[in-house]
Amino acid sequence: MEIAKSLQQIQSSYIREILAAASDKNVISLAGGLPDEQTFPIELMKPTLENLANMPEVFQYGSTAGYGPLIDHLSDTYQLPESHTAMICTGSQQGLDLIARAYVDPGDTVVMEAPSYLGAMQVFGLVQANIVTVSQTEFGPNLDELETCFKQHAPKMFYAVPDFHNPTGVCWTLESRQQVAALCEQYSVAFIEDAPYRELRFTGSELPLVSSFCPDHSIVLRSFSKIASPGLRIGAVTGKRSYLEPLIKVKQGADLHSSVPMQALLLGLLKHQDFGLHMENIRNLYKSRYEVLFSELEQKLPQGCVLKPVDGGMFIWVEIPECDTFELAKSLLGNGVAVVPSPVFYPDANGAKAALRLNFTNANPDELREAVSRLAEGLAAIS
C-alpha cells in the first residue's frame, strides 16, 4: 500500500536516529533534549499514585478537553481570562499537531524562525504547509524581515519558541515580544507560542509571554515533560475558547482523550506542597551543568567557533567554521560524543550556517568535560 504523498516528503527525525546510536555506553550524548532522570519527582507523585486505587472514576472514559480538576487548576495557575480555556493533550507535541490539522490547509503559509524546532517543521510538513522563515537575532526574530514576510505572504500563523529557543537557546527580549505581538495583531496572524522550557530559567527575571500582549491572536503550547516527566505524555494548550474548539474536534477523532489517570497524577504533583522546591532543584542542577559545559567550551574550542551564553533551557548553540556538519557529527559519534548538526533545524538545509546544538541537562559534569575534549579534537581536525 502506497503511503500518503504528504508523508513521502517528510524525513525521519535525525535526532531520533542519532539518539539510538548514542545509546552506546561508550558515547556521551549531547544530542537529545532529555531531562535528567534524577529530576523526575517520583517521591512527590507517590501519594497520588497510591491514591489512584481509590479513584475508579479516572479509569473511565473522560472528556476530550481533559480532566476537569486539572483544567481548573491550570486555568487558575495561568490566570486565564474568562474567554480563554485550557485543553489537555498527549504531550505538547500533540497540541501542535492538532493546531496544524485544525487550521492549516495545503499551501497555507506558516512562518517560523530559522533555525527552528525540528518537530514543528515535521508537523507543518505533514499538513503540506508553505513554510516561510525569518532569521533570528540574539534578541529574537528579525523584526524587519518578519513584517515584510507578513505583508508579502499573508501567513495564517507564526510559530516560535520565545523562551530559550530550541535549538539556539535565545530568549526574546521584552521589546521583541511586544513588537511581535503588535505585528500579529496588525496583520491578523495567529501567534503559536511554544513554551516547553519557560520554567527552566536559571538566570535573570521571567518575561511575560508574547501571547499576553496579543491574547486574542494567540495559542500557547505548554509542556510538563521537562518539569515532571516525558513519560507522562501530558501537555496543555491554552487560548480563546473559539480557537480551542476545533482542536477538541480533531482530538476526538485522534485519541478520544489523553490518559485520565496520568492527568490526575500530574495534578497531584502540581498541588504538592514541595513542588516549588522540586522546581528550584531542577533549575539549580541545570544551571550548574550549563556552567560546566559553557566554561569547557570557552576554554577548549578552537578559533573560529562562536558561542553565546543562555539564561535557561536545555541547549547551547555553537557556530563553527564552514564544513559538512553531518560528516562532522558522524566522525564525532565515532569518537564517542553525539551532537546535532545545524541543517536539521532548517526547512531548507542550503540556508543553514554551520553549527551544532549541544544539550547540557542529561550528562554529569565529568561527562560534559570529556565530551568537550572529544568535540574540540574533532573540530581541530577540520580546521
C-alpha beads as a LAMMPS data file, in Angstrom:
LAMMPS data file: protein, C-alpha beads

383 atoms
382 bonds

1 atom types
1 bond types

-500.0 500.0 xlo xhi
-500.0 500.0 ylo yhi
-500.0 500.0 zlo zhi

Masses

1 110.0

Atoms # bond

1 1 1 0.000 0.000 0.000
2 1 1 1.425 3.376 -1.021
3 1 1 1.902 5.894 1.756
4 1 1 0.341 9.344 1.587
5 1 1 2.099 11.945 -0.546
6 1 1 2.315 14.282 2.452
7 1 1 4.292 11.657 4.378
8 1 1 6.583 10.864 1.465
9 1 1 8.028 14.374 1.743
10 1 1 8.843 14.084 5.467
11 1 1 12.304 12.966 6.520
12 1 1 12.742 10.769 9.577
13 1 1 13.879 12.624 12.663
14 1 1 17.669 12.778 12.583
15 1 1 17.644 13.378 16.324
16 1 1 15.642 10.202 16.983
17 1 1 18.084 8.272 14.808
18 1 1 21.186 9.691 16.466
19 1 1 19.746 9.026 19.922
20 1 1 19.586 5.349 19.015
21 1 1 23.282 5.399 18.108
22 1 1 24.070 7.446 21.203
23 1 1 22.618 4.743 23.464
24 1 1 26.025 3.037 23.264
25 1 1 27.502 3.231 26.774
26 1 1 30.785 4.480 25.285
27 1 1 29.074 7.518 23.732
28 1 1 28.442 10.725 25.688
29 1 1 25.290 12.245 24.268
30 1 1 24.861 15.997 23.954
31 1 1 22.301 15.348 21.218
32 1 1 18.844 14.890 22.730
33 1 1 16.718 17.299 24.725
34 1 1 16.402 14.817 27.557
35 1 1 15.762 15.870 31.148
36 1 1 17.905 14.113 33.731
37 1 1 16.112 11.113 35.247
38 1 1 17.187 12.168 38.733
39 1 1 14.879 15.179 38.370
40 1 1 11.765 13.030 37.960
41 1 1 9.655 13.794 41.075
42 1 1 8.695 10.182 41.770
43 1 1 8.603 10.636 45.558
44 1 1 6.272 13.620 45.182
45 1 1 3.993 11.578 42.940
46 1 1 3.827 8.536 45.232
47 1 1 0.889 9.776 47.372
48 1 1 -1.258 10.325 44.285
49 1 1 -0.084 7.070 42.693
50 1 1 -1.156 5.157 45.775
51 1 1 -4.470 7.007 45.934
52 1 1 -5.370 6.237 42.317
53 1 1 -6.685 2.898 43.568
54 1 1 -9.371 4.889 45.390
55 1 1 -10.306 6.893 42.285
56 1 1 -12.113 4.458 39.961
57 1 1 -13.682 7.385 38.093
58 1 1 -10.339 8.309 36.480
59 1 1 -10.153 4.870 34.847
60 1 1 -13.363 5.508 32.877
61 1 1 -13.560 7.298 29.528
62 1 1 -13.036 11.012 30.081
63 1 1 -13.705 14.361 28.471
64 1 1 -11.777 15.062 25.275
65 1 1 -10.835 18.502 26.590
66 1 1 -9.238 16.951 29.668
67 1 1 -9.642 16.072 33.334
68 1 1 -11.811 18.822 34.810
69 1 1 -9.900 19.362 38.081
70 1 1 -6.609 19.670 36.150
71 1 1 -8.102 22.153 33.682
72 1 1 -9.465 24.219 36.585
73 1 1 -6.059 24.197 38.297
74 1 1 -4.229 25.269 35.136
75 1 1 -6.788 27.988 34.405
76 1 1 -6.154 29.418 37.875
77 1 1 -2.377 28.991 37.716
78 1 1 -2.099 30.636 34.286
79 1 1 -4.690 33.282 35.252
80 1 1 -6.615 32.697 32.047
81 1 1 -9.266 35.291 31.204
82 1 1 -12.908 34.221 31.167
83 1 1 -12.906 33.917 27.368
84 1 1 -9.937 31.516 27.424
85 1 1 -9.571 27.902 28.487
86 1 1 -7.080 25.028 28.654
87 1 1 -7.124 21.715 26.819
88 1 1 -5.066 18.676 27.778
89 1 1 -3.156 16.809 25.107
90 1 1 -0.817 13.832 24.873
91 1 1 2.321 15.909 25.165
92 1 1 2.519 19.428 23.776
93 1 1 3.689 17.849 20.506
94 1 1 0.147 16.559 20.028
95 1 1 -1.144 20.059 20.701
96 1 1 0.977 21.351 17.826
97 1 1 -0.293 18.565 15.587
98 1 1 -3.908 19.388 16.490
99 1 1 -3.360 23.066 15.662
100 1 1 -1.876 22.176 12.283
101 1 1 -4.661 19.757 11.396
102 1 1 -7.419 22.077 12.591
103 1 1 -6.196 25.239 10.896
104 1 1 -3.706 24.599 8.091
105 1 1 -4.802 23.658 4.584
106 1 1 -2.271 22.511 1.941
107 1 1 -0.450 25.599 0.679
108 1 1 -1.297 27.817 3.666
109 1 1 1.715 29.839 4.783
110 1 1 3.223 29.257 8.207
111 1 1 6.098 31.452 9.383
112 1 1 8.924 30.077 11.529
113 1 1 12.312 31.282 12.655
114 1 1 15.353 29.702 11.014
115 1 1 16.738 27.688 12.673
116 1 1 13.672 26.238 14.364
117 1 1 12.287 23.217 16.210
118 1 1 12.516 20.117 14.032
119 1 1 9.279 18.617 15.397
120 1 1 7.318 21.687 14.329
121 1 1 8.726 21.521 10.808
122 1 1 7.625 17.886 10.596
123 1 1 4.104 18.689 11.812
124 1 1 3.607 21.563 9.375
125 1 1 5.161 19.487 6.610
126 1 1 2.609 16.720 7.143
127 1 1 -0.260 19.137 6.512
128 1 1 1.626 20.428 3.442
129 1 1 2.029 23.970 4.732
130 1 1 4.135 26.501 2.870
131 1 1 6.842 27.147 5.469
132 1 1 8.450 30.593 5.197
133 1 1 11.298 31.507 7.523
134 1 1 12.779 34.646 9.042
135 1 1 16.245 34.873 10.529
136 1 1 16.916 35.082 14.236
137 1 1 18.974 37.635 16.159
138 1 1 20.211 37.459 19.736
139 1 1 17.085 39.452 20.724
140 1 1 14.504 37.331 18.874
141 1 1 13.255 37.191 15.284
142 1 1 14.450 39.769 12.783
143 1 1 11.520 42.169 13.054
144 1 1 12.044 43.879 9.695
145 1 1 12.048 40.511 7.944
146 1 1 9.004 39.440 9.945
147 1 1 6.927 42.458 8.933
148 1 1 7.962 42.093 5.303
149 1 1 7.004 38.436 5.474
150 1 1 3.599 39.248 6.962
151 1 1 2.993 41.843 4.223
152 1 1 4.088 39.680 1.310
153 1 1 2.796 36.235 2.302
154 1 1 -0.291 36.938 4.467
155 1 1 0.506 33.896 6.646
156 1 1 -2.073 32.099 8.730
157 1 1 0.239 31.744 11.737
158 1 1 3.688 32.429 13.160
159 1 1 5.167 29.594 15.232
160 1 1 8.032 30.301 17.654
161 1 1 9.744 29.300 20.917
162 1 1 10.438 32.672 22.604
163 1 1 11.781 31.287 25.903
164 1 1 15.136 29.505 25.491
165 1 1 14.607 28.665 21.868
166 1 1 15.217 25.199 20.517
167 1 1 17.857 24.925 19.110
168 1 1 19.682 28.225 19.788
169 1 1 18.774 28.943 23.422
170 1 1 17.846 32.561 22.539
171 1 1 15.331 34.233 24.861
172 1 1 13.372 37.044 23.237
173 1 1 13.676 40.471 24.831
174 1 1 10.631 42.276 26.192
175 1 1 10.713 44.714 23.262
176 1 1 10.786 41.868 20.730
177 1 1 7.826 40.203 22.461
178 1 1 5.785 43.384 22.363
179 1 1 6.643 44.151 18.746
180 1 1 5.904 40.615 17.523
181 1 1 2.542 40.709 19.289
182 1 1 1.750 44.086 17.709
183 1 1 2.634 42.770 14.232
184 1 1 0.445 39.692 14.733
185 1 1 -2.481 41.920 15.674
186 1 1 -1.822 44.392 12.856
187 1 1 -1.665 41.717 10.150
188 1 1 -4.170 39.255 11.701
189 1 1 -1.612 36.468 12.108
190 1 1 -2.157 33.882 14.845
191 1 1 0.867 33.552 17.109
192 1 1 1.605 29.967 18.168
193 1 1 3.762 30.250 21.285
194 1 1 5.589 27.058 22.217
195 1 1 6.788 27.272 25.830
196 1 1 8.326 23.914 26.857
197 1 1 11.396 25.481 28.503
198 1 1 9.813 28.529 30.105
199 1 1 10.057 27.161 33.656
200 1 1 13.761 26.298 33.212
201 1 1 15.088 29.843 33.664
202 1 1 18.134 29.827 35.959
203 1 1 19.404 33.391 35.397
204 1 1 17.572 36.716 35.212
205 1 1 13.909 37.584 35.613
206 1 1 10.914 35.941 33.964
207 1 1 9.480 37.846 30.997
208 1 1 5.790 37.961 30.022
209 1 1 4.527 35.511 27.454
210 1 1 4.337 37.016 23.972
211 1 1 0.704 35.911 23.936
212 1 1 -0.033 38.155 26.919
213 1 1 0.353 41.106 24.525
214 1 1 -1.951 39.580 21.859
215 1 1 -4.287 37.276 23.828
216 1 1 -6.959 37.163 21.129
217 1 1 -4.483 36.316 18.369
218 1 1 -2.519 33.514 20.026
219 1 1 -2.415 29.917 21.217
220 1 1 0.082 28.720 23.833
221 1 1 1.593 25.226 23.986
222 1 1 2.768 24.134 27.423
223 1 1 4.764 21.039 28.332
224 1 1 5.186 19.096 31.563
225 1 1 7.858 16.813 30.126
226 1 1 10.753 18.957 31.327
227 1 1 9.416 19.682 34.830
228 1 1 7.663 16.394 35.636
229 1 1 8.388 13.501 33.274
230 1 1 8.344 12.972 29.495
231 1 1 6.809 9.545 30.072
232 1 1 3.615 11.056 31.461
233 1 1 2.940 12.418 27.946
234 1 1 0.823 15.280 29.245
235 1 1 0.824 18.760 27.726
236 1 1 -1.661 21.605 27.580
237 1 1 -2.908 24.110 25.046
238 1 1 -4.380 27.430 26.164
239 1 1 -6.166 30.134 24.229
240 1 1 -9.562 31.546 23.337
241 1 1 -12.374 29.015 23.604
242 1 1 -13.237 29.670 19.965
243 1 1 -9.625 28.835 18.995
244 1 1 -9.587 25.590 21.008
245 1 1 -12.976 24.179 19.983
246 1 1 -11.694 22.982 16.568
247 1 1 -8.730 21.307 18.305
248 1 1 -11.082 19.350 20.532
249 1 1 -12.975 18.160 17.459
250 1 1 -9.751 16.899 15.865
251 1 1 -8.615 15.251 19.098
252 1 1 -11.900 13.357 19.347
253 1 1 -11.008 11.613 16.116
254 1 1 -7.350 11.189 17.085
255 1 1 -7.441 9.514 20.500
256 1 1 -10.757 10.402 22.257
257 1 1 -8.813 11.853 25.195
258 1 1 -5.416 11.747 26.897
259 1 1 -4.821 9.337 29.783
260 1 1 -7.035 10.412 32.687
261 1 1 -5.005 8.612 35.411
262 1 1 -1.880 10.412 34.198
263 1 1 -3.730 13.738 34.277
264 1 1 -4.814 13.044 37.854
265 1 1 -1.235 12.097 38.728
266 1 1 0.072 15.356 37.251
267 1 1 -2.497 17.366 39.195
268 1 1 -1.385 15.743 42.443
269 1 1 2.205 16.664 41.646
270 1 1 1.415 20.275 40.755
271 1 1 -0.537 20.706 44.007
272 1 1 2.103 19.030 46.193
273 1 1 3.492 21.379 48.839
274 1 1 7.068 20.592 47.771
275 1 1 6.574 21.150 44.043
276 1 1 8.147 24.618 44.280
277 1 1 11.244 23.133 45.905
278 1 1 11.352 20.495 43.175
279 1 1 11.432 23.229 40.531
280 1 1 14.181 25.089 42.380
281 1 1 16.273 21.904 42.484
282 1 1 15.860 21.356 38.741
283 1 1 16.951 24.903 37.948
284 1 1 19.979 24.661 40.236
285 1 1 21.058 21.347 38.729
286 1 1 20.735 22.553 35.147
287 1 1 22.456 25.838 35.922
288 1 1 25.459 24.004 37.360
289 1 1 25.707 21.743 34.325
290 1 1 25.302 24.628 31.912
291 1 1 28.139 26.472 33.651
292 1 1 30.417 23.441 33.314
293 1 1 29.646 22.992 29.614
294 1 1 29.931 26.675 28.754
295 1 1 33.211 27.071 30.642
296 1 1 34.725 23.992 28.987
297 1 1 33.652 25.187 25.537
298 1 1 35.162 28.633 26.153
299 1 1 38.473 27.062 27.141
300 1 1 38.774 24.267 24.597
301 1 1 37.016 25.240 21.353
302 1 1 39.379 26.159 18.517
303 1 1 39.365 29.595 16.915
304 1 1 36.513 30.332 14.563
305 1 1 33.850 28.930 16.883
306 1 1 31.220 31.231 18.390
307 1 1 29.007 30.543 21.374
308 1 1 26.730 32.831 23.348
309 1 1 25.518 32.431 26.937
310 1 1 21.936 31.417 27.703
311 1 1 19.740 32.162 30.718
312 1 1 17.903 28.857 30.831
313 1 1 16.527 25.978 28.833
314 1 1 18.483 22.912 27.745
315 1 1 20.743 23.900 24.853
316 1 1 23.857 25.775 23.755
317 1 1 24.258 26.649 20.062
318 1 1 27.845 26.647 18.793
319 1 1 28.656 28.200 15.429
320 1 1 31.640 26.507 13.831
321 1 1 33.806 27.029 10.719
322 1 1 32.073 26.050 7.463
323 1 1 32.175 22.305 6.920
324 1 1 29.963 19.304 6.204
325 1 1 28.259 19.257 9.591
326 1 1 26.695 15.824 9.013
327 1 1 30.103 14.328 8.322
328 1 1 31.458 16.106 11.383
329 1 1 28.655 14.739 13.555
330 1 1 29.318 11.257 12.176
331 1 1 33.034 11.475 12.955
332 1 1 32.323 12.846 16.424
333 1 1 29.985 9.936 17.075
334 1 1 32.824 7.618 16.130
335 1 1 34.930 9.457 18.709
336 1 1 32.333 8.895 21.412
337 1 1 30.306 12.115 21.506
338 1 1 26.864 12.707 19.958
339 1 1 25.786 16.171 18.749
340 1 1 23.110 17.506 16.395
341 1 1 24.252 19.367 13.246
342 1 1 22.512 22.610 12.276
343 1 1 20.919 21.664 8.906
344 1 1 18.230 19.539 10.582
345 1 1 16.770 22.727 12.084
346 1 1 16.177 24.452 8.743
347 1 1 13.366 23.728 6.253
348 1 1 15.950 24.422 3.541
349 1 1 19.271 22.939 4.641
350 1 1 21.072 25.024 1.998
351 1 1 20.489 28.106 4.135
352 1 1 21.959 26.590 7.277
353 1 1 25.000 28.099 8.929
354 1 1 27.493 25.542 10.194
355 1 1 26.644 24.992 13.862
356 1 1 25.998 22.316 16.473
357 1 1 23.276 22.059 19.103
358 1 1 24.577 20.806 22.436
359 1 1 22.424 19.627 25.339
360 1 1 23.679 20.077 28.903
361 1 1 20.868 18.576 31.017
362 1 1 21.442 14.845 30.631
363 1 1 25.169 14.367 31.249
364 1 1 27.039 14.776 34.519
365 1 1 29.905 17.293 34.894
366 1 1 32.664 14.742 34.250
367 1 1 30.890 13.544 31.119
368 1 1 30.427 17.128 29.928
369 1 1 34.148 17.841 30.350
370 1 1 35.134 14.694 28.459
371 1 1 32.561 15.384 25.745
372 1 1 34.013 18.855 25.105
373 1 1 37.527 17.421 24.875
374 1 1 36.327 14.961 22.232
375 1 1 34.402 17.710 20.454
376 1 1 37.415 20.024 20.419
377 1 1 39.580 17.252 18.951
378 1 1 37.072 16.684 16.179
379 1 1 36.795 20.397 15.369
380 1 1 40.572 20.834 15.387
381 1 1 40.825 18.095 12.777
382 1 1 38.704 20.075 10.291
383 1 1 40.317 23.498 10.837

Bonds

1 1 1 2
2 1 2 3
3 1 3 4
4 1 4 5
5 1 5 6
6 1 6 7
7 1 7 8
8 1 8 9
9 1 9 10
10 1 10 11
11 1 11 12
12 1 12 13
13 1 13 14
14 1 14 15
15 1 15 16
16 1 16 17
17 1 17 18
18 1 18 19
19 1 19 20
20 1 20 21
21 1 21 22
22 1 22 23
23 1 23 24
24 1 24 25
25 1 25 26
26 1 26 27
27 1 27 28
28 1 28 29
29 1 29 30
30 1 30 31
31 1 31 32
32 1 32 33
33 1 33 34
34 1 34 35
35 1 35 36
36 1 36 37
37 1 37 38
38 1 38 39
39 1 39 40
40 1 40 41
41 1 41 42
42 1 42 43
43 1 43 44
44 1 44 45
45 1 45 46
46 1 46 47
47 1 47 48
48 1 48 49
49 1 49 50
50 1 50 51
51 1 51 52
52 1 52 53
53 1 53 54
54 1 54 55
55 1 55 56
56 1 56 57
57 1 57 58
58 1 58 59
59 1 59 60
60 1 60 61
61 1 61 62
62 1 62 63
63 1 63 64
64 1 64 65
65 1 65 66
66 1 66 67
67 1 67 68
68 1 68 69
69 1 69 70
70 1 70 71
71 1 71 72
72 1 72 73
73 1 73 74
74 1 74 75
75 1 75 76
76 1 76 77
77 1 77 78
78 1 78 79
79 1 79 80
80 1 80 81
81 1 81 82
82 1 82 83
83 1 83 84
84 1 84 85
85 1 85 86
86 1 86 87
87 1 87 88
88 1 88 89
89 1 89 90
90 1 90 91
91 1 91 92
92 1 92 93
93 1 93 94
94 1 94 95
95 1 95 96
96 1 96 97
97 1 97 98
98 1 98 99
99 1 99 100
100 1 100 101
101 1 101 102
102 1 102 103
103 1 103 104
104 1 104 105
105 1 105 106
106 1 106 107
107 1 107 108
108 1 108 109
109 1 109 110
110 1 110 111
111 1 111 112
112 1 112 113
113 1 113 114
114 1 114 115
115 1 115 116
116 1 116 117
117 1 117 118
118 1 118 119
119 1 119 120
120 1 120 121
121 1 121 122
122 1 122 123
123 1 123 124
124 1 124 125
125 1 125 126
126 1 126 127
127 1 127 128
128 1 128 129
129 1 129 130
130 1 130 131
131 1 131 132
132 1 132 133
133 1 133 134
134 1 134 135
135 1 135 136
136 1 136 137
137 1 137 138
138 1 138 139
139 1 139 140
140 1 140 141
141 1 141 142
142 1 142 143
143 1 143 144
144 1 144 145
145 1 145 146
146 1 146 147
147 1 147 148
148 1 148 149
149 1 149 150
150 1 150 151
151 1 151 152
152 1 152 153
153 1 153 154
154 1 154 155
155 1 155 156
156 1 156 157
157 1 157 158
158 1 158 159
159 1 159 160
160 1 160 161
161 1 161 162
162 1 162 163
163 1 163 164
164 1 164 165
165 1 165 166
166 1 166 167
167 1 167 168
168 1 168 169
169 1 169 170
170 1 170 171
171 1 171 172
172 1 172 173
173 1 173 174
174 1 174 175
175 1 175 176
176 1 176 177
177 1 177 178
178 1 178 179
179 1 179 180
180 1 180 181
181 1 181 182
182 1 182 183
183 1 183 184
184 1 184 185
185 1 185 186
186 1 186 187
187 1 187 188
188 1 188 189
189 1 189 190
190 1 190 191
191 1 191 192
192 1 192 193
193 1 193 194
194 1 194 195
195 1 195 196
196 1 196 197
197 1 197 198
198 1 198 199
199 1 199 200
200 1 200 201
201 1 201 202
202 1 202 203
203 1 203 204
204 1 204 205
205 1 205 206
206 1 206 207
207 1 207 208
208 1 208 209
209 1 209 210
210 1 210 211
211 1 211 212
212 1 212 213
213 1 213 214
214 1 214 215
215 1 215 216
216 1 216 217
217 1 217 218
218 1 218 219
219 1 219 220
220 1 220 221
221 1 221 222
222 1 222 223
223 1 223 224
224 1 224 225
225 1 225 226
226 1 226 227
227 1 227 228
228 1 228 229
229 1 229 230
230 1 230 231
231 1 231 232
232 1 232 233
233 1 233 234
234 1 234 235
235 1 235 236
236 1 236 237
237 1 237 238
238 1 238 239
239 1 239 240
240 1 240 241
241 1 241 242
242 1 242 243
243 1 243 244
244 1 244 245
245 1 245 246
246 1 246 247
247 1 247 248
248 1 248 249
249 1 249 250
250 1 250 251
251 1 251 252
252 1 252 253
253 1 253 254
254 1 254 255
255 1 255 256
256 1 256 257
257 1 257 258
258 1 258 259
259 1 259 260
260 1 260 261
261 1 261 262
262 1 262 263
263 1 263 264
264 1 264 265
265 1 265 266
266 1 266 267
267 1 267 268
268 1 268 269
269 1 269 270
270 1 270 271
271 1 271 272
272 1 272 273
273 1 273 274
274 1 274 275
275 1 275 276
276 1 276 277
277 1 277 278
278 1 278 279
279 1 279 280
280 1 280 281
281 1 281 282
282 1 282 283
283 1 283 284
284 1 284 285
285 1 285 286
286 1 286 287
287 1 287 288
288 1 288 289
289 1 289 290
290 1 290 291
291 1 291 292
292 1 292 293
293 1 293 294
294 1 294 295
295 1 295 296
296 1 296 297
297 1 297 298
298 1 298 299
299 1 299 300
300 1 300 301
301 1 301 302
302 1 302 303
303 1 303 304
304 1 304 305
305 1 305 306
306 1 306 307
307 1 307 308
308 1 308 309
309 1 309 310
310 1 310 311
311 1 311 312
312 1 312 313
313 1 313 314
314 1 314 315
315 1 315 316
316 1 316 317
317 1 317 318
318 1 318 319
319 1 319 320
320 1 320 321
321 1 321 322
322 1 322 323
323 1 323 324
324 1 324 325
325 1 325 326
326 1 326 327
327 1 327 328
328 1 328 329
329 1 329 330
330 1 330 331
331 1 331 332
332 1 332 333
333 1 333 334
334 1 334 335
335 1 335 336
336 1 336 337
337 1 337 338
338 1 338 339
339 1 339 340
340 1 340 341
341 1 341 342
342 1 342 343
343 1 343 344
344 1 344 345
345 1 345 346
346 1 346 347
347 1 347 348
348 1 348 349
349 1 349 350
350 1 350 351
351 1 351 352
352 1 352 353
353 1 353 354
354 1 354 355
355 1 355 356
356 1 356 357
357 1 357 358
358 1 358 359
359 1 359 360
360 1 360 361
361 1 361 362
362 1 362 363
363 1 363 364
364 1 364 365
365 1 365 366
366 1 366 367
367 1 367 368
368 1 368 369
369 1 369 370
370 1 370 371
371 1 371 372
372 1 372 373
373 1 373 374
374 1 374 375
375 1 375 376
376 1 376 377
377 1 377 378
378 1 378 379
379 1 379 380
380 1 380 381
381 1 381 382
382 1 382 383
